[in-house]
Amino acid sequence: MSSSLEQLKGRLTDVTSLRSAIAVLDWDQQTYMPSGGAHARATTVESLSRLAHEIFTADETRQLLDKAKTEVDPTTDEGALVRVVGRDVDLATKFPSEFVARKTKLAAIAHEDWVKARANNDFKGFEATLTEMFEIAKQEAEYLGYTDHIYDALLDQYEEGATAADCVKMFEALKAGQVPLVKAIQAAKPIDDSALYGEWDAAKQSQFTEFIAKEVGYDFNRGRQDVAPHPFCTTFGIGDVRITTRYKSYIGSAIFGTLHESGHAMYEQGSPADWEGSMLAGGVSLGIHESQSRFWENIVGRSLPFWNRYLPKLQETFPALNGIGVEDFYRQINKVETSFIRVEADELTYNLHVLVRFEIECDILTGKLAVKDLPEAWNAKYTEYLGVTPKTDAEGCLQDVHWSMGSIGYFPTYSMGNVLSYQIWNALKKDIPGAEEGFGRGEFQQVQDWLIEKIYRHGRKFSPKDLVVHATGKPMDPTDYIDGLNAKYRAIYGL
C-alpha cells in the first residue's frame, strides 16, 4: 500500500489537472473564443472549479495531509509541499464549493461584460456585474477572517503575510521618494518621443517581440505568444507557460509588454522539471512574480546596453525608426509623463496608478464608496495624484481586467514588485559585476542562472518574505528602488 504522502500527491494531481484545464479555457476565452461563447464557457469553468474545490477540500485530502505531516522531514521538498498544501487547504476550506463556483462563473461572464463596456465606454453596462463582484469579495474576506482591516484577508491570498498597513507604509515611502523627482522632471526640458508613435505592422511587431523574448531566455519550446486585450501570462504546467501581448500606436507597447510577460513566464519555467504537476512549482507570490516582470521590462529592457544591441534590429524591422540614435532612443523609451493608463505608465509614475486602485478598493470594501460612484472617485484621484483627468471611463476606471476576474486585493503587489526588482538587481550586480554591460552583448545566461539559483528553482518552497531575504540578504526595503530611480532619471533629464 502506498504511503499517505503518495496518496495525497495522487489527489493533488487531480486538482492541478482540473486547474490547468480551467487555465486553458480562460486563456482561450481571452485570445480566440468568440464572444458568443461566454455563457457556455462560464458554465463549464463553474463545473470544473467546483470539482477541483471539492477534491481539494474533501475530508480525505485533509486526513491524508495530517498523516503525511508525520511521514516527512519538514526541511525537505516533500516537507515543504505538505506545508504549502496545508496553507492552501486551510484557505480553501473556508470557502463553500457553491461560493467558489459562483465566483468563477461570474468572472467568466464579467470578463465579456468588461470587454464590451470598455469598448463602448459604458460603465453603466458593467456597474451591476462589478457591484456583485465586490460583494463577493466582501463575502470572501468574511470567510477568510481578519483582525485589523478587511483588505488584509484578500491581500494575504496574493502576498502571504502582507497587510493593508504594510501597503500604506510602502506607498508613503514611495511618495516621499518619488514625488519630488517627478516634480523636478516636470520642470525640466521635455523629451520628444513622437517618433515612436505610428502605424506599425502587427506581424512584424510579433516577429520582433518573439525574437527579443527568445534572446532574454523565454523558452518557446515550452510557451507561445498570442494577442489579448490585456496582456497576461498563464501557466498550464512547467512545460507550457504562455504569454500574450497587444499592438498599439506606441511601438514600445508590444515590446515592453512582451518583456514584462516573459519575466513572469521565465519565473514559471524556472521551477525544477521534476516538480511538474506539483503545487510547489511556480511563483510563490504576486509581489515576487511582479519583481521578475518589472526586472526584465525595466531594468533589462529599458537599459542603454540592451538597445545598443537591439536597436539596429528594430530599425531593420521598422525603417521609419532609422535616424534615431541609441542615446535618444534610450531617453525616449524612458520618458516620464503622467498618463491615464497604468500598463503604459513610466517607471516613475507607475506606483501612483497602483495607489489609486488600492485606495478605491479599500473604500468600496469598507463601504466608504459605492461602485456607482467609482468613475467620479477615480477621476478625482487621477486629478489629484497625477494631474490628469480621464476623458472617458474606458481610459479611466474600465482600463484594467482585474476586477472583472475577481482579483480584488491584488494591485499593491505591483508596487511591491517594483520595489523588489531593484533590490534583487542590486544583489545580483554584487555577484555578477558587469551584468548590465553584458546586455549589450546579448549575454543573459549568467543573469538567468543567478535568478534560477536564488529565486526560480525554489518555487513555493519558502514564504515570500523568506525568499526575499534568501535572494537579497534583507527584507523588502524601498531604498534600493528610490535610489535607483533617482540615479537613472536624474541622469536622463540632466538634473
RAQUI-V836761 format. One record per pair of residues at least 12 apart in sequence whose C-alpha atoms are under 10 Angstrom apart, sorted by the first residue. I is the first residue (numbers start at 1). J is the second residue. Records with the same first field share a line. If there is no record, write none. Layout:
I->J  J
//
This chain:
3->64  67  68  71
4->61  63  64  65  66  67  68  69  70  71
5->64  65  66  67  68  69  70  71  72  78  79  81  82
6->64  68
7->60  61  64  65  68
8->56  60  61  62  63  64  65  67  68  82  85
9->61  64  65  81  82  277  278  279
11->52  55  56  60  61  64
12->52  55  56  61  85  277  278  279
13->276  277  278  279
14->51  52  55  56  277
15->48  49  51  52  53  54  55  56  277  279
16->52  56  236  237  276  277  278  279
17->52  236  237  277
18->45  48  49  50  51  52  53
19->45  48  49  51  52  53  235  236
20->234  235  236  237  277
21->45  48  49  236
22->41  44  45  46  47  48  49  52  104  236
23->45  234  235  236
24->234  235  236  242
25->41  42  44  45  108
26->41  42  45  108  111  234
27->226  228  232  233  234  235  236  242  243  244
28->41  228
29->41  42  108  111  112  228
30->111  112  115  226  227  228  229  230  231  232  244
31->226  227  228  229  230  231  244
32->226  227  228
35->111  112  113  115  116
36->112
37->109  112
38->105  108  109  110  111  112  113
39->105  106  108  109  112
40->105  108  109
41->105  108  109
42->101  102  104  105  106  107  108  109  110
43->101  102  104  105  106  108  109
44->104  105  108
45->101  104  105  107  108
46->98  100  101  102  103  104  105  106  107  108
47->101  102  104  105
48->101  104
49->97  98  100  101  102  103  104  105
50->96  97  98  99  100  101  102  104
51->97  101
52->97  100
53->89  92  93  95  96  97  98  100  101
54->92  93  96  97  98  100
56->85  88  89  92  93
57->88  89  90  91  92  93  94  95  96  97
58->89  93
59->93
61->85  86  89
62->85  86  89  90  93
65->82  83  85  86  89
66->82  86
68->82
69->81  82  83  86
75->461
76->461
77->275  280  458  460  461
78->280  461
79->461
80->279  280  460  461  462
81->278  279  280  281  460  461
82->279  280
83->280  461  462
84->279  280  284  460  461  462  463
85->278  279  280
88->157  279
90->144
91->143  144  145  157
92->143  144
93->143  144
94->140  141  142  143  144  145
95->139  140  142  143  144
96->143
99->136  139  140
100->136  140
102->136
103->132  133  136  137  140  405  406
104->405  406
105->405
106->129  130  132  133  136  404  405  406
107->129  130  133  402  403  404  405  406  407
108->404  405  406
109->129  404  405
110->126  128  129  130  132  133  401  403  404  405  406
111->126  129  401  402  403  404  405  406
112->126  404
113->125  126  127  129  130  404
114->126  127  129  130  394  398  399  400  401  402  403  404  405
115->229  230  394  398  399  400  401  404
117->393  394  398  399
118->392  393  394  395  396  397  398  399  400  401
119->394  398  399
120->393  394
121->392  393  394  395  396  398  399
122->392  393  394  398
123->372  374  375  392  393  394  396  397  398
124->372
126->372  398  404
127->371  372  373  374
128->371  372
129->403  404
130->371  372  403  404  405  406
131->364  370  371  372
132->371  406
133->403  404  405  406  407  408
134->361  364  365  370  371  403  404  406  407  408
135->364  365
136->406  408
137->150  151  153  154  365  403  406  407  408  409
138->150  151  153  154  364  365  366  408
140->153  154
141->153  154  155  365
142->154
144->156  157
148->163  164  165
149->163  164  165  362  365  366
150->163  164  362  365  366  409
151->163  164  165  358  361  362  363  365  366  408  409
152->164  165  166  167  409
153->409
154->407  408  409  410
155->167  286  407  408  409  410  411  412  413
156->285  409  410
157->285  286  409  410
158->284  285  286  287  407  408  409  410  411  412  413
159->284  285  286  287  288  409  410  412  413  416  463  464  465
160->284  285  286  287  463  464  465
161->463  464  465
162->412  413  464  465
163->409  412
164->358  359  362  409  412
166->412
167->355  358  412  413  415  416
168->355  358  359  412
170->412  415  416  419  476  477  478
171->351  352  354  355  358  412  415  416  478
172->355
173->477  478  479  482
174->348  351  352  415  419  478  479  481  482
175->349  351  352  355  385  482
176->482
177->478  479  481  482  483  485  486
178->348  349  351  352  481  482  483  485  486
179->348  349  352  385  386
180->486
181->348  482  485  486  489  490  495
182->336  337  338  348  349  386  486  489
184->490  493  495
185->335  336  337  489  490  492  493  494  495
186->336  337  338  493
188->493  494  495
189->493  494
190->332  335  336  337  493
191->328  331  332  333  334  335  336  337  492  493
192->328  331  332  335
193->250  328  329  331  332  333  334  335
194->250  332
195->250  251  320  321  322  324  329  332
196->249  250  251  252  253  320  321  324  329  332  333
197->248  249  250  251  252  321
198->248  249  250  251  320
199->247  248  249  250  251
200->247  248  249  250  251  317  318  320
201->247  248  249  251  317  318
202->246  247  248  254
203->247
204->314  317  318
205->246  247  248  251  252  253  254  255  314  317  318
206->225  226  227  245  246  247  254  255  258
207->317
208->254  255  310  313  314  317  318
209->225  245  254  255  256  257  258  259  314
210->224  225  255  258  259  262
211->313
212->255  258  259  262  301  310  313  314  442
213->225  255  258  259  260  261  262  263  266  296
214->259  262
215->442  443  444  445
216->259  262  263  266  296  300  301  439  442  443  444  445  447  448
217->262  263  265  266  444  445  447  448
218->241  242  243  259  261  262  263  264  265  266  267  269  270
219->239  240  241  242  262  265  266  269
220->239  240  241  242
221->239  240  241
222->237  238  239  240  241  242  265  269
223->235  236  238  239  240  241  242  243  262  265  266  269
224->240  241  242  243  244
225->241  242  243  244  245  258  261  262
226->242  243  244  245  246
227->243  244  245  246  247  254
228->243  244  245  246  247
229->244  245  246  247  400  401
230->244  245  246  257  343  399  400  401  402
231->243  244  245  246  254  257  258  260  261  343  401
232->244  245  246  257  258  260  261  262  264  265
233->245  258  260  261  262  263  264  265  268
234->261  264  265  268
235->264  265  268  269  282
236->268  276  277
237->268  269  271  273  275  276  277  278  281  282
238->265  266  267  268  269  270  271  272  273  274  275  276  277  278  281  282
239->268  269  271  273  276  277
240->265  268  269
241->262  264  265  266  267  268  269
242->261  262  264  265  268
243->257  258  259  260  261  262  263  264  265
244->257  258  261  262
245->257  258  259  260  261
246->258
250->344
251->314  318  321  333
252->332  333  344
253->343  344
255->297  301
256->293  294  296  297  298  301  302  333  343  344
257->293  297  343  344
258->293  296  297
259->292  293  294  295  296  297  298  300  301
260->290  291  292  293  294  295  296  297  298  301
261->290  292  293  294  296  297
262->292  293  296  297
263->289  290  291  292  293  294  295  296  297
264->282  283  286  288  289  290  291  292  293  294  295  296
265->282  283  289  292  293
266->282  289  292  293  296  448  451  452  456
267->281  282  283  284  288  289  290  292  293  448  451  452  455  456  457  459
268->281  282  283  284  289  456  457  459
269->281  282  283  452  456  457
270->282  283  448  449  451  452  453  455  456  457  458  459
271->283  452  455  456  457  458  459  460
272->452  456  457  458  459
273->457
275->457  459
278->459
279->459  460  461
280->457  458  459  460  461  462
281->456  457  458  459  460  461
282->456  457  458  459  460  461
283->455  456  457  458  459  460  461  464
284->455  456  458  459  460  461  462  463  464  465  467
285->413  417  459  460  463  464  465
286->410  411  412  413  414  416  417  464
287->410  411  412  413  414  415  416  417  418  419  420  421  464
288->413  414  416  417  418  419  420  421  424  455  464  465  467  468
289->413  414  416  417  420  421  455  456
290->413  414  415  416  417  418  419  420  421
291->413  414  415  416  417  418  419  420  421  422  423  424  425
292->417  418  420  421  424  451  455  456
293->414  417  418  421
294->347  414  415  417  418  419  420  421  422
295->417  418  420  421  422  424  425
296->421
298->333  334  346  347  418  421  422
299->347  421  422  425  436  484
300->425  435  436  439  444
301->333  439
302->329  330  331  332  333  334  347
303->330  331  333  334  436  437  439  440  488
304->326  327  328  329  330  331  436  437  439  440
305->326  330  436  437  438  439  440  441  442
306->326  330  436  437  438  439  440  441  442  443
307->326  327  329  330  439  440
308->325  326  327  329  330  437  439  440  441  442
309->326  439  440  441  442
310->326  439  440  441  442
311->324  325  326  329  330
312->325  326
327->492
328->492
330->492
331->489  491  492  493
332->492
333->346
334->346  347  348  488  489  492  493
335->347  348  489  492  493
336->348  349  350  489  493
337->349  386
338->350  352  353  382  385  386  387  388
339->353  382  386  387  388  389  390  395
340->353  379  382  386  387  388  389  390  391  392  394  395  396  397  399
341->353  390  394  395  396  397  399  400
342->354  395  396  399  400
343->399  400
347->418  485  489
348->482  485  486  489
349->385  386
350->386  414  415  418
351->411  412  414  415  416  418  419
352->381  382  385  386  415
353->381  382  385  386  411  415
354->410  411  412  413  414  415
355->381  382  385  411  412  415
356->377  378  379  380  381  382  384  385  386  411
357->378  381  397  400  408  409  410  411  412
358->408  409  410  411  412
359->378  381  412
360->374  377  378  381
361->374  403  408  409  410  411
362->408  409
363->377
365->408  409
374->393  397
375->390  392  393  396  397  398
376->393  396  397
377->397
378->390  393  396  397
379->391  392  393  396  397
382->396
415->478
416->476  477  478
417->476
418->478  481
419->476  477  478  479  480  481  482  484
420->468  472  475  476  477  478  480  481
421->480  481
422->477  478  479  480  481  482  483  484  485
423->468  471  472  473  474  475  476  477  478  479  480  481  484
424->451  454  455  468  469  471  472  473  476  480  481
425->447  451  472  480  481  484
426->472  480  481  484
427->471  472  473  474
428->446  447  450  451  454  471  472
429->447
431->447  450
432->446  447  450
435->447
450->471
451->471
453->471
454->467  468  470  471  472
455->467  468  470  471
464->476
//
